[in-house]
Every structure is written in C-alpha cells, then in structure tokens.
Amino acid sequence: MIDYRIGNRIYKLKKSQIAAIERNVESELDNWVESQEKSMSPQEYYDLLLRYEKYTEEKLWRK
C-alpha cells in the first residue's frame, strides 16, 4: 500500500490501482484535448496542443 495524495486528501492504494487510475486519467485527458478542437479557434487549439505536449514531456521526465 502506498499513500497517494490527491488534493488535500491522502488515499492508501496498491501500486496496481495507482497505475490503473493514471491510465484512465491519461485516456480521459487525451479524449478531452481531442474534443476541444471543435469548440476552440484554431489558434486556441494549437496553444492547447503545445501546453499538452509540454505536460506530457514533463511527465515522461518524472518517471
């Protein structure tokens, strides 16, 4: 069991649970970013993609 902080709360989770939650969050975030193309101007969407790319690169470095 590992203490996992989300906001101000601490949860005790198994490593496998954490991995599954992180995969689900990544999938939902990917889907959300893709869906924003329809509701944003091209420039806003491009800026979002750049921020998302920076986020994913930073996440890779943390692992």
All heavy atoms as a GROMACS GRO file, in nm:
protein
  550
    1MET      N    1   0.085  -0.118   0.000
    1MET     CA    2   0.000   0.000   0.000
    1MET      C    3   0.089   0.125   0.000
    1MET      O    4   0.190   0.129   0.070
    1MET     CB    5  -0.090   0.001   0.122
    1MET     CG    6  -0.186  -0.117   0.131
    1MET     SD    7  -0.304  -0.123   0.000
    1MET     CE    8  -0.434  -0.027   0.069
    2ILE      N    9   0.045   0.222  -0.074
    2ILE     CA   10   0.120   0.346  -0.087
    2ILE      C   11   0.025   0.461  -0.054
    2ILE      O   12  -0.092   0.460  -0.094
    2ILE     CB   13   0.172   0.364  -0.230
    2ILE    CG1   14   0.271   0.253  -0.264
    2ILE    CG2   15   0.236   0.500  -0.250
    2ILE    CD1   16   0.316   0.254  -0.407
    3ASP      N   17   0.076   0.560   0.019
    3ASP     CA   18  -0.001   0.682   0.042
    3ASP      C   19   0.002   0.764  -0.086
    3ASP      O   20   0.109   0.792  -0.140
    3ASP     CB   21   0.058   0.764   0.157
    3ASP     CG   22   0.034   0.701   0.293
    3ASP    OD1   23  -0.050   0.610   0.300
    3ASP    OD2   24   0.100   0.741   0.389
    4TYR      N   25  -0.114   0.802  -0.137
    4TYR     CA   26  -0.126   0.876  -0.262
    4TYR      C   27  -0.210   1.000  -0.236
    4TYR      O   28  -0.326   0.989  -0.199
    4TYR     CB   29  -0.190   0.786  -0.369
    4TYR     CG   30  -0.177   0.837  -0.509
    4TYR    CD1   31  -0.059   0.820  -0.580
    4TYR    CD2   32  -0.282   0.902  -0.571
    4TYR    CE1   33  -0.046   0.864  -0.710
    4TYR    CE2   34  -0.270   0.949  -0.701
    4TYR     CZ   35  -0.152   0.930  -0.770
    4TYR     OH   36  -0.140   0.975  -0.898
    5ARG      N   37  -0.149   1.116  -0.253
    5ARG     CA   38  -0.217   1.243  -0.225
    5ARG      C   39  -0.288   1.292  -0.350
    5ARG      O   40  -0.231   1.300  -0.458
    5ARG     CB   41  -0.118   1.348  -0.179
    5ARG     CG   42  -0.182   1.484  -0.151
    5ARG     CD   43  -0.080   1.587  -0.112
    5ARG     NE   44  -0.024   1.558   0.019
    5ARG     CZ   45  -0.076   1.602   0.133
    5ARG    NH1   46  -0.184   1.675   0.132
    5ARG    NH2   47  -0.019   1.571   0.248
    6ILE      N   48  -0.415   1.325  -0.332
    6ILE     CA   49  -0.495   1.390  -0.435
    6ILE      C   50  -0.558   1.511  -0.369
    6ILE      O   51  -0.646   1.497  -0.283
    6ILE     CB   52  -0.604   1.296  -0.493
    6ILE    CG1   53  -0.540   1.172  -0.553
    6ILE    CG2   54  -0.688   1.370  -0.596
    6ILE    CD1   55  -0.637   1.067  -0.601
    7GLY      N   56  -0.509   1.628  -0.408
    7GLY     CA   57  -0.556   1.750  -0.342
    7GLY      C   58  -0.511   1.749  -0.197
    7GLY      O   59  -0.394   1.728  -0.166
    8ASN      N   60  -0.605   1.768  -0.106
    8ASN     CA   61  -0.576   1.769   0.036
    8ASN      C   62  -0.598   1.634   0.103
    8ASN      O   63  -0.579   1.621   0.222
    8ASN     CB   64  -0.662   1.874   0.108
    8ASN     CG   65  -0.624   2.014   0.068
    8ASN    OD1   66  -0.510   2.040   0.035
    8ASN    ND2   67  -0.720   2.103   0.071
    9ARG      N   68  -0.638   1.535   0.027
    9ARG     CA   69  -0.669   1.404   0.084
    9ARG      C   70  -0.559   1.304   0.053
    9ARG      O   71  -0.496   1.310  -0.053
    9ARG     CB   72  -0.801   1.353   0.029
    9ARG     CG   73  -0.916   1.450   0.063
    9ARG     CD   74  -1.044   1.396   0.018
    9ARG     NE   75  -1.092   1.307   0.124
    9ARG     CZ   76  -1.206   1.245   0.120
    9ARG    NH1   77  -1.285   1.259   0.017
    9ARG    NH2   78  -1.245   1.169   0.220
   10ILE      N   79  -0.538   1.211   0.143
   10ILE     CA   80  -0.441   1.105   0.123
   10ILE      C   81  -0.516   0.972   0.121
   10ILE      O   82  -0.596   0.944   0.209
   10ILE     CB   83  -0.335   1.104   0.236
   10ILE    CG1   84  -0.256   1.235   0.231
   10ILE    CG2   85  -0.243   0.984   0.222
   10ILE    CD1   86  -0.156   1.249   0.344
   11TYR      N   87  -0.489   0.895   0.015
   11TYR     CA   88  -0.552   0.766  -0.002
   11TYR      C   89  -0.446   0.657   0.008
   11TYR      O   90  -0.332   0.677  -0.034
   11TYR     CB   91  -0.620   0.756  -0.139
   11TYR     CG   92  -0.728   0.858  -0.159
   11TYR    CD1   93  -0.700   0.983  -0.213
   11TYR    CD2   94  -0.859   0.830  -0.124
   11TYR    CE1   95  -0.800   1.077  -0.232
   11TYR    CE2   96  -0.961   0.924  -0.144
   11TYR     CZ   97  -0.929   1.047  -0.197
   11TYR     OH   98  -1.028   1.139  -0.215
   12LYS      N   99  -0.482   0.543   0.061
   12LYS     CA  100  -0.393   0.427   0.064
   12LYS      C  101  -0.435   0.336  -0.051
   12LYS      O  102  -0.546   0.284  -0.053
   12LYS     CB  103  -0.404   0.355   0.198
   12LYS     CG  104  -0.347   0.435   0.313
   12LYS     CD  105  -0.321   0.344   0.431
   12LYS     CE  106  -0.258   0.420   0.545
   12LYS     NZ  107  -0.122   0.460   0.520
   13LEU      N  108  -0.343   0.322  -0.148
   13LEU     CA  109  -0.374   0.244  -0.267
   13LEU      C  110  -0.261   0.147  -0.298
   13LEU      O  111  -0.146   0.170  -0.263
   13LEU     CB  112  -0.391   0.338  -0.387
   13LEU     CG  113  -0.501   0.443  -0.377
   13LEU    CD1  114  -0.488   0.543  -0.491
   13LEU    CD2  115  -0.637   0.378  -0.380
   14LYS      N  116  -0.296   0.042  -0.372
   14LYS     CA  117  -0.196  -0.050  -0.423
   14LYS      C  118  -0.133   0.012  -0.547
   14LYS      O  119  -0.195   0.093  -0.616
   14LYS     CB  120  -0.261  -0.182  -0.462
   14LYS     CG  121  -0.320  -0.259  -0.347
   14LYS     CD  122  -0.384  -0.386  -0.399
   14LYS     CE  123  -0.454  -0.461  -0.289
   14LYS     NZ  124  -0.523  -0.579  -0.341
   15LYS      N  125  -0.009  -0.029  -0.577
   15LYS     CA  126   0.058   0.023  -0.697
   15LYS      C  127  -0.025  -0.004  -0.822
   15LYS      O  128  -0.033   0.079  -0.911
   15LYS     CB  129   0.196  -0.040  -0.712
   15LYS     CG  130   0.299   0.017  -0.622
   15LYS     CD  131   0.436  -0.042  -0.654
   15LYS     CE  132   0.540   0.015  -0.562
   15LYS     NZ  133   0.674  -0.037  -0.593
   16SER      N  134  -0.085  -0.122  -0.829
   16SER     CA  135  -0.164  -0.157  -0.947
   16SER      C  136  -0.286  -0.065  -0.960
   16SER      O  137  -0.326  -0.030  -1.072
   16SER     CB  138  -0.209  -0.303  -0.941
   16SER     OG  139  -0.290  -0.326  -0.827
   17GLN      N  140  -0.345  -0.026  -0.848
   17GLN     CA  141  -0.460   0.065  -0.852
   17GLN      C  142  -0.416   0.202  -0.902
   17GLN      O  143  -0.486   0.265  -0.981
   17GLN     CB  144  -0.523   0.079  -0.714
   17GLN     CG  145  -0.597  -0.043  -0.667
   17GLN     CD  146  -0.643  -0.028  -0.523
   17GLN    OE1  147  -0.566   0.009  -0.436
   17GLN    NE2  148  -0.770  -0.058  -0.501
   18ILE      N  149  -0.300   0.248  -0.854
   18ILE     CA  150  -0.249   0.378  -0.897
   18ILE      C  151  -0.223   0.376  -1.047
   18ILE      O  152  -0.261   0.469  -1.118
   18ILE     CB  153  -0.121   0.414  -0.818
   18ILE    CG1  154  -0.156   0.438  -0.671
   18ILE    CG2  155  -0.054   0.537  -0.878
   18ILE    CD1  156  -0.036   0.452  -0.580
   19ALA      N  157  -0.162   0.270  -1.097
   19ALA     CA  158  -0.133   0.259  -1.239
   19ALA      C  159  -0.262   0.261  -1.321
   19ALA      O  160  -0.270   0.328  -1.424
   19ALA     CB  161  -0.053   0.133  -1.268
   20ALA      N  162  -0.364   0.190  -1.276
   20ALA     CA  163  -0.491   0.187  -1.348
   20ALA      C  164  -0.558   0.325  -1.348
   20ALA      O  165  -0.611   0.369  -1.451
   20ALA     CB  166  -0.584   0.084  -1.286
   21ILE      N  167  -0.555   0.393  -1.236
   21ILE     CA  168  -0.613   0.527  -1.228
   21ILE      C  169  -0.539   0.623  -1.320
   21ILE      O  170  -0.602   0.701  -1.394
   21ILE     CB  171  -0.611   0.579  -1.082
   21ILE    CG1  172  -0.709   0.499  -0.996
   21ILE    CG2  173  -0.643   0.728  -1.076
   21ILE    CD1  174  -0.694   0.522  -0.847
   22GLU      N  175  -0.407   0.616  -1.320
   22GLU     CA  176  -0.328   0.705  -1.406
   22GLU      C  177  -0.356   0.678  -1.553
   22GLU      O  178  -0.366   0.772  -1.632
   22GLU     CB  179  -0.179   0.691  -1.374
   22GLU     CG  180  -0.143   0.753  -1.241
   22GLU     CD  181   0.002   0.732  -1.202
   22GLU    OE1  182   0.071   0.648  -1.264
   22GLU    OE2  183   0.047   0.801  -1.108
   23ARG      N  184  -0.371   0.551  -1.592
   23ARG     CA  185  -0.405   0.519  -1.732
   23ARG      C  186  -0.542   0.577  -1.769
   23ARG      O  187  -0.560   0.632  -1.878
   23ARG     CB  188  -0.403   0.369  -1.755
   23ARG     CG  189  -0.266   0.310  -1.771
   23ARG     CD  190  -0.271   0.166  -1.821
   23ARG     NE  191  -0.353   0.078  -1.738
   23ARG     CZ  192  -0.311   0.014  -1.630
   23ARG    NH1  193  -0.187   0.028  -1.590
   23ARG    NH2  194  -0.392  -0.065  -1.562
   24ASN      N  195  -0.639   0.563  -1.678
   24ASN     CA  196  -0.773   0.617  -1.705
   24ASN      C  197  -0.770   0.769  -1.718
   24ASN      O  198  -0.835   0.825  -1.807
   24ASN     CB  199  -0.870   0.576  -1.595
   24ASN     CG  200  -0.907   0.430  -1.601
   24ASN    OD1  201  -0.892   0.366  -1.705
   24ASN    ND2  202  -0.954   0.377  -1.490
   25VAL      N  203  -0.697   0.834  -1.632
   25VAL     CA  204  -0.687   0.981  -1.637
   25VAL      C  205  -0.621   1.024  -1.767
   25VAL      O  206  -0.668   1.117  -1.834
   25VAL     CB  207  -0.610   1.035  -1.514
   25VAL    CG1  208  -0.575   1.181  -1.533
   25VAL    CG2  209  -0.692   1.015  -1.388
   26GLU      N  210  -0.514   0.957  -1.806
   26GLU     CA  211  -0.446   0.991  -1.932
   26GLU      C  212  -0.539   0.974  -2.051
   26GLU      O  213  -0.542   1.057  -2.141
   26GLU     CB  214  -0.322   0.904  -1.949
   26GLU     CG  215  -0.209   0.940  -1.855
   26GLU     CD  216  -0.093   0.843  -1.862
   26GLU    OE1  217  -0.085   0.764  -1.959
   26GLU    OE2  218  -0.009   0.847  -1.771
   27SER      N  219  -0.616   0.866  -2.051
   27SER     CA  220  -0.709   0.841  -2.160
   27SER      C  221  -0.817   0.949  -2.166
   27SER      O  222  -0.848   1.001  -2.275
   27SER     CB  223  -0.773   0.704  -2.143
   27SER     OG  224  -0.869   0.682  -2.242
   28GLU      N  225  -0.873   0.983  -2.052
   28GLU     CA  226  -0.976   1.087  -2.047
   28GLU      C  227  -0.920   1.222  -2.091
   28GLU      O  228  -0.986   1.298  -2.162
   28GLU     CB  229  -1.035   1.098  -1.907
   28GLU     CG  230  -1.123   0.982  -1.868
   28GLU     CD  231  -1.249   0.973  -1.952
   28GLU    OE1  232  -1.308   1.077  -1.985
   28GLU    OE2  233  -1.288   0.860  -1.984
   29LEU      N  234  -0.798   1.252  -2.049
   29LEU     CA  235  -0.735   1.378  -2.088
   29LEU      C  236  -0.710   1.382  -2.238
   29LEU      O  237  -0.737   1.484  -2.304
   29LEU     CB  238  -0.605   1.400  -2.011
   29LEU     CG  239  -0.533   1.531  -2.034
   29LEU    CD1  240  -0.622   1.650  -2.003
   29LEU    CD2  241  -0.406   1.537  -1.949
   30ASP      N  242  -0.662   1.273  -2.296
   30ASP     CA  243  -0.644   1.265  -2.441
   30ASP      C  244  -0.775   1.291  -2.513
   30ASP      O  245  -0.780   1.369  -2.610
   30ASP     CB  246  -0.591   1.127  -2.482
   30ASP     CG  247  -0.446   1.105  -2.445
   30ASP    OD1  248  -0.375   1.203  -2.415
   30ASP    OD2  249  -0.404   0.988  -2.446
   31ASN      N  250  -0.881   1.225  -2.469
   31ASN     CA  251  -1.012   1.243  -2.531
   31ASN      C  252  -1.061   1.386  -2.518
   31ASN      O  253  -1.117   1.442  -2.613
   31ASN     CB  254  -1.115   1.148  -2.469
   31ASN     CG  255  -1.087   1.004  -2.501
   31ASN    OD1  256  -1.019   0.972  -2.599
   31ASN    ND2  257  -1.136   0.914  -2.419
   32TRP      N  258  -1.040   1.447  -2.402
   32TRP     CA  259  -1.084   1.585  -2.382
   32TRP      C  260  -1.009   1.681  -2.474
   32TRP      O  261  -1.070   1.767  -2.536
   32TRP     CB  262  -1.065   1.626  -2.235
   32TRP     CG  263  -1.108   1.767  -2.211
   32TRP    CD1  264  -1.236   1.810  -2.189
   32TRP    CD2  265  -1.025   1.883  -2.211
   32TRP    NE1  266  -1.236   1.947  -2.173
   32TRP    CE2  267  -1.108   1.994  -2.186
   32TRP    CE3  268  -0.889   1.904  -2.227
   32TRP    CZ2  269  -1.059   2.124  -2.179
   32TRP    CZ3  270  -0.840   2.034  -2.221
   32TRP    CH2  271  -0.925   2.142  -2.196
   33VAL      N  272  -0.877   1.663  -2.483
   33VAL     CA  273  -0.798   1.751  -2.570
   33VAL      C  274  -0.847   1.739  -2.715
   33VAL      O  275  -0.866   1.840  -2.783
   33VAL     CB  276  -0.647   1.719  -2.559
   33VAL    CG1  277  -0.568   1.789  -2.668
   33VAL    CG2  278  -0.594   1.759  -2.422
   34GLU      N  279  -0.869   1.617  -2.760
   34GLU     CA  280  -0.919   1.598  -2.897
   34GLU      C  281  -1.055   1.662  -2.918
   34GLU      O  282  -1.082   1.721  -3.022
   34GLU     CB  283  -0.926   1.449  -2.930
   34GLU     CG  284  -0.790   1.386  -2.946
   34GLU     CD  285  -0.798   1.236  -2.971
   34GLU    OE1  286  -0.908   1.185  -2.999
   34GLU    OE2  287  -0.692   1.172  -2.963
   35SER      N  288  -1.142   1.654  -2.818
   35SER     CA  289  -1.277   1.710  -2.833
   35SER      C  290  -1.277   1.863  -2.835
   35SER      O  291  -1.372   1.923  -2.885
   35SER     CB  292  -1.368   1.661  -2.720
   35SER     OG  293  -1.333   1.724  -2.597
   36GLN      N  294  -1.173   1.924  -2.783
   36GLN     CA  295  -1.169   2.070  -2.777
   36GLN      C  296  -1.146   2.134  -2.913
   36GLN      O  297  -1.172   2.252  -2.932
   36GLN     CB  298  -1.060   2.116  -2.679
   36GLN     CG  299  -1.090   2.082  -2.536
   36GLN     CD  300  -1.227   2.132  -2.493
   36GLN    OE1  301  -1.253   2.252  -2.495
   36GLN    NE2  302  -1.314   2.041  -2.458
   37GLU      N  303  -1.101   2.057  -3.010
   37GLU     CA  304  -1.077   2.111  -3.144
   37GLU      C  305  -1.205   2.172  -3.203
   37GLU      O  306  -1.201   2.274  -3.272
   37GLU     CB  307  -1.024   2.002  -3.237
   37GLU     CG  308  -0.990   2.054  -3.375
   37GLU     CD  309  -0.928   1.948  -3.463
   37GLU    OE1  310  -0.937   1.828  -3.429
   37GLU    OE2  311  -0.871   1.985  -3.566
   38LYS      N  312  -1.318   2.111  -3.172
   38LYS     CA  313  -1.446   2.157  -3.228
   38LYS      C  314  -1.496   2.286  -3.161
   38LYS      O  315  -1.573   2.360  -3.220
   38LYS     CB  316  -1.551   2.048  -3.212
   38LYS     CG  317  -1.518   1.923  -3.288
   38LYS     CD  318  -1.614   1.812  -3.257
   38LYS     CE  319  -1.568   1.685  -3.326
   38LYS     NZ  320  -1.580   1.570  -3.244
   39SER      N  321  -1.454   2.310  -3.038
   39SER     CA  322  -1.509   2.425  -2.966
   39SER      C  323  -1.410   2.542  -2.953
   39SER      O  324  -1.445   2.644  -2.895
   39SER     CB  325  -1.552   2.381  -2.826
   39SER     OG  326  -1.442   2.335  -2.751
   40MET      N  327  -1.291   2.527  -3.008
   40MET     CA  328  -1.191   2.633  -2.997
   40MET      C  329  -1.154   2.684  -3.136
   40MET      O  330  -1.170   2.613  -3.235
   40MET     CB  331  -1.063   2.580  -2.930
   40MET     CG  332  -1.077   2.540  -2.789
   40MET     SD  333  -0.917   2.482  -2.729
   40MET     CE  334  -0.936   2.511  -2.555
   41SER      N  335  -1.103   2.806  -3.136
   41SER     CA  336  -1.048   2.858  -3.262
   41SER      C  337  -0.920   2.780  -3.292
   41SER      O  338  -0.861   2.719  -3.202
   41SER     CB  339  -1.017   3.006  -3.248
   41SER     OG  340  -0.905   3.027  -3.164
   42PRO      N  341  -0.876   2.782  -3.416
   42PRO     CA  342  -0.752   2.709  -3.449
   42PRO      C  343  -0.632   2.754  -3.363
   42PRO      O  344  -0.554   2.670  -3.320
   42PRO     CB  345  -0.729   2.741  -3.596
   42PRO     CG  346  -0.866   2.767  -3.649
   42PRO     CD  347  -0.940   2.835  -3.537
   43GLN      N  348  -0.620   2.883  -3.338
   43GLN     CA  349  -0.508   2.932  -3.258
   43GLN      C  350  -0.518   2.884  -3.114
   43GLN      O  351  -0.419   2.842  -3.056
   43GLN     CB  352  -0.502   3.085  -3.261
   43GLN     CG  353  -0.385   3.142  -3.184
   43GLN     CD  354  -0.251   3.098  -3.240
   43GLN    OE1  355  -0.231   3.097  -3.360
   43GLN    NE2  356  -0.158   3.062  -3.152
   44GLU      N  357  -0.637   2.888  -3.056
   44GLU     CA  358  -0.656   2.840  -2.918
   44GLU      C  359  -0.625   2.690  -2.908
   44GLU      O  360  -0.561   2.645  -2.813
   44GLU     CB  361  -0.798   2.865  -2.870
   44GLU     CG  362  -0.830   3.010  -2.846
   44GLU     CD  363  -0.978   3.030  -2.815
   44GLU    OE1  364  -1.063   2.961  -2.875
   44GLU    OE2  365  -1.007   3.117  -2.731
   45TYR      N  366  -0.670   2.616  -3.008
   45TYR     CA  367  -0.646   2.472  -3.007
   45TYR      C  368  -0.497   2.442  -3.022
   45TYR      O  369  -0.443   2.354  -2.954
   45TYR     CB  370  -0.726   2.403  -3.118
   45TYR     CG  371  -0.717   2.253  -3.112
   45TYR    CD1  372  -0.766   2.182  -3.002
   45TYR    CD2  373  -0.658   2.181  -3.215
   45TYR    CE1  374  -0.757   2.044  -2.996
   45TYR    CE2  375  -0.649   2.042  -3.209
   45TYR     CZ  376  -0.698   1.975  -3.099
   45TYR     OH  377  -0.689   1.839  -3.092
   46TYR      N  378  -0.431   2.516  -3.108
   46TYR     CA  379  -0.287   2.499  -3.125
   46TYR      C  380  -0.214   2.528  -2.992
   46TYR      O  381  -0.125   2.453  -2.953
   46TYR     CB  382  -0.237   2.592  -3.235
   46TYR     CG  383  -0.088   2.586  -3.258
   46TYR    CD1  384  -0.029   2.474  -3.315
   46TYR    CD2  385  -0.006   2.692  -3.221
   46TYR    CE1  386   0.108   2.468  -3.336
   46TYR    CE2  387   0.130   2.686  -3.240
   46TYR     CZ  388   0.187   2.575  -3.298
   46TYR     OH  389   0.323   2.569  -3.317
   47ASP      N  390  -0.253   2.635  -2.924
   47ASP     CA  391  -0.193   2.667  -2.794
   47ASP      C  392  -0.218   2.554  -2.693
   47ASP      O  393  -0.129   2.518  -2.616
   47ASP     CB  394  -0.248   2.798  -2.739
   47ASP     CG  395  -0.203   2.919  -2.820
   47ASP    OD1  396  -0.102   2.909  -2.893
   47ASP    OD2  397  -0.270   3.023  -2.810
   48LEU      N  398  -0.339   2.498  -2.694
   48LEU     CA  399  -0.371   2.386  -2.605
   48LEU      C  400  -0.282   2.266  -2.636
   48LEU      O  401  -0.228   2.203  -2.546
   48LEU     CB  402  -0.518   2.348  -2.619
   48LEU     CG  403  -0.563   2.223  -2.543
   48LEU    CD1  404  -0.550   2.244  -2.392
   48LEU    CD2  405  -0.706   2.186  -2.580
   49LEU      N  406  -0.264   2.236  -2.764
   49LEU     CA  407  -0.179   2.124  -2.802
   49LEU      C  408  -0.034   2.145  -2.757
   49LEU      O  409   0.031   2.052  -2.711
   49LEU     CB  410  -0.183   2.103  -2.954
   49LEU     CG  411  -0.313   2.047  -3.010
   49LEU    CD1  412  -0.306   2.040  -3.162
   49LEU    CD2  413  -0.344   1.911  -2.951
   50LEU      N  414   0.014   2.268  -2.767
   50LEU     CA  415   0.150   2.296  -2.721
   50LEU      C  416   0.163   2.276  -2.571
   50LEU      O  417   0.261   2.217  -2.522
   50LEU     CB  418   0.191   2.438  -2.758
   50LEU     CG  419   0.214   2.465  -2.907
   50LEU    CD1  420   0.245   2.613  -2.929
   50LEU    CD2  421   0.326   2.378  -2.960
   51ARG      N  422   0.063   2.323  -2.495
   51ARG     CA  423   0.066   2.304  -2.349
   51ARG      C  424   0.056   2.156  -2.314
   51ARG      O  425   0.125   2.108  -2.223
   51ARG     CB  426  -0.048   2.382  -2.282
   51ARG     CG  427  -0.025   2.532  -2.285
   51ARG     CD  428  -0.121   2.607  -2.195
   51ARG     NE  429  -0.260   2.566  -2.205
   51ARG     CZ  430  -0.351   2.621  -2.284
   51ARG    NH1  431  -0.320   2.723  -2.360
   51ARG    NH2  432  -0.474   2.576  -2.284
   52TYR      N  433  -0.027   2.083  -2.386
   52TYR     CA  434  -0.044   1.939  -2.362
   52TYR      C  435   0.086   1.865  -2.394
   52TYR      O  436   0.127   1.775  -2.320
   52TYR     CB  437  -0.160   1.886  -2.444
   52TYR     CG  438  -0.190   1.741  -2.419
   52TYR    CD1  439  -0.224   1.696  -2.292
   52TYR    CD2  440  -0.184   1.647  -2.521
   52TYR    CE1  441  -0.251   1.563  -2.267
   52TYR    CE2  442  -0.212   1.514  -2.497
   52TYR     CZ  443  -0.245   1.472  -2.370
   52TYR     OH  444  -0.272   1.340  -2.345
   53GLU      N  445   0.151   1.902  -2.502
   53GLU     CA  446   0.278   1.839  -2.537
   53GLU      C  447   0.383   1.865  -2.428
   53GLU      O  448   0.456   1.774  -2.388
   53GLU     CB  449   0.328   1.892  -2.670
   53GLU     CG  450   0.459   1.832  -2.714
   53GLU     CD  451   0.508   1.888  -2.845
   53GLU    OE1  452   0.500   2.010  -2.865
   53GLU    OE2  453   0.556   1.808  -2.927
   54LYS      N  454   0.388   1.988  -2.378
   54LYS     CA  455   0.483   2.021  -2.271
   54LYS      C  456   0.452   1.938  -2.146
   54LYS      O  457   0.542   1.884  -2.081
   54LYS     CB  458   0.475   2.170  -2.238
   54LYS     CG  459   0.572   2.213  -2.133
   54LYS     CD  460   0.561   2.362  -2.106
   54LYS     CE  461   0.655   2.401  -1.994
   54LYS     NZ  462   0.642   2.540  -1.957
   55TYR      N  463   0.324   1.925  -2.113
   55TYR     CA  464   0.282   1.846  -1.997
   55TYR      C  465   0.326   1.700  -2.012
   55TYR      O  466   0.381   1.642  -1.920
   55TYR     CB  467   0.130   1.854  -1.982
   55TYR     CG  468   0.072   1.748  -1.892
   55TYR    CD1  469   0.081   1.759  -1.754
   55TYR    CD2  470   0.009   1.636  -1.946
   55TYR    CE1  471   0.030   1.660  -1.671
   55TYR    CE2  472  -0.043   1.538  -1.865
   55TYR     CZ  473  -0.033   1.550  -1.727
   55TYR     OH  474  -0.083   1.451  -1.646
   56THR      N  475   0.304   1.642  -2.130
   56THR     CA  476   0.339   1.501  -2.149
   56THR      C  477   0.491   1.482  -2.147
   56THR      O  478   0.538   1.380  -2.096
   56THR     CB  479   0.280   1.444  -2.279
   56THR    OG1  480   0.321   1.524  -2.390
   56THR    CG2  481   0.129   1.439  -2.273
   57GLU      N  482   0.566   1.576  -2.200
   57GLU     CA  483   0.712   1.566  -2.194
   57GLU      C  484   0.762   1.573  -2.049
   57GLU      O  485   0.850   1.497  -2.010
   57GLU     CB  486   0.777   1.676  -2.277
   57GLU     CG  487   0.764   1.653  -2.426
   57GLU     CD  488   0.817   1.770  -2.508
   57GLU    OE1  489   0.861   1.871  -2.450
   57GLU    OE2  490   0.814   1.759  -2.631
   58GLU      N  491   0.706   1.665  -1.971
   58GLU     CA  492   0.747   1.677  -1.831
   58GLU      C  493   0.711   1.550  -1.754
   58GLU      O  494   0.785   1.506  -1.666
   58GLU     CB  495   0.680   1.798  -1.766
   58GLU     CG  496   0.735   1.930  -1.816
   58GLU     CD  497   0.658   2.050  -1.764
   58GLU    OE1  498   0.555   2.032  -1.695
   58GLU    OE2  499   0.700   2.163  -1.795
   59LYS      N  500   0.596   1.493  -1.787
   59LYS     CA  501   0.552   1.371  -1.719
   59LYS      C  502   0.649   1.255  -1.748
   59LYS      O  503   0.680   1.176  -1.660
   59LYS     CB  504   0.411   1.335  -1.765
   59LYS     CG  505   0.349   1.219  -1.692
   59LYS     CD  506   0.207   1.196  -1.733
   59LYS     CE  507   0.203   1.163  -1.878
   59LYS     NZ  508   0.077   1.122  -1.931
   60LEU      N  509   0.699   1.248  -1.870
   60LEU     CA  510   0.795   1.143  -1.906
   60LEU      C  511   0.925   1.158  -1.828
   60LEU      O  512   0.985   1.059  -1.786
   60LEU     CB  513   0.824   1.145  -2.056
   60LEU     CG  514   0.714   1.094  -2.147
   60LEU    CD1  515   0.751   1.114  -2.293
   60LEU    CD2  516   0.686   0.947  -2.120
   61TRP      N  517   0.968   1.281  -1.806
   61TRP     CA  518   1.092   1.304  -1.733
   61TRP      C  519   1.078   1.267  -1.586
   61TRP      O  520   1.175   1.231  -1.520
   61TRP     CB  521   1.137   1.450  -1.744
   61TRP     CG  522   1.201   1.478  -1.876
   61TRP    CD1  523   1.146   1.544  -1.981
   61TRP    CD2  524   1.332   1.440  -1.918
   61TRP    NE1  525   1.234   1.548  -2.085
   61TRP    CE2  526   1.349   1.485  -2.050
   61TRP    CE3  527   1.435   1.370  -1.857
   61TRP    CZ2  528   1.467   1.464  -2.120
   61TRP    CZ3  529   1.553   1.349  -1.928
   61TRP    CH2  530   1.567   1.396  -2.058
   62ARG      N  531   0.956   1.279  -1.531
   62ARG     CA  532   0.935   1.246  -1.390
   62ARG      C  533   0.939   1.097  -1.363
   62ARG      O  534   0.961   1.054  -1.251
   62ARG     CB  535   0.802   1.302  -1.342
   62ARG     CG  536   0.807   1.452  -1.317
   62ARG     CD  537   0.678   1.501  -1.259
   62ARG     NE  538   0.605   1.563  -1.371
   62ARG     CZ  539   0.476   1.562  -1.388
   62ARG    NH1  540   0.400   1.501  -1.302
   62ARG    NH2  541   0.420   1.619  -1.491
   63LYS      N  542   0.913   1.015  -1.465
   63LYS     CA  543   0.908   0.869  -1.445
   63LYS      C  544   1.045   0.809  -1.439
   63LYS      O  545   1.144   0.852  -1.469
   63LYS     CB  546   0.826   0.803  -1.555
   63LYS     CG  547   0.679   0.830  -1.539
   63LYS     CD  548   0.601   0.752  -1.639
   63LYS     CE  549   0.452   0.774  -1.615
   63LYS     NZ  550   0.370   0.693  -1.699
   0.00000   0.00000   0.00000
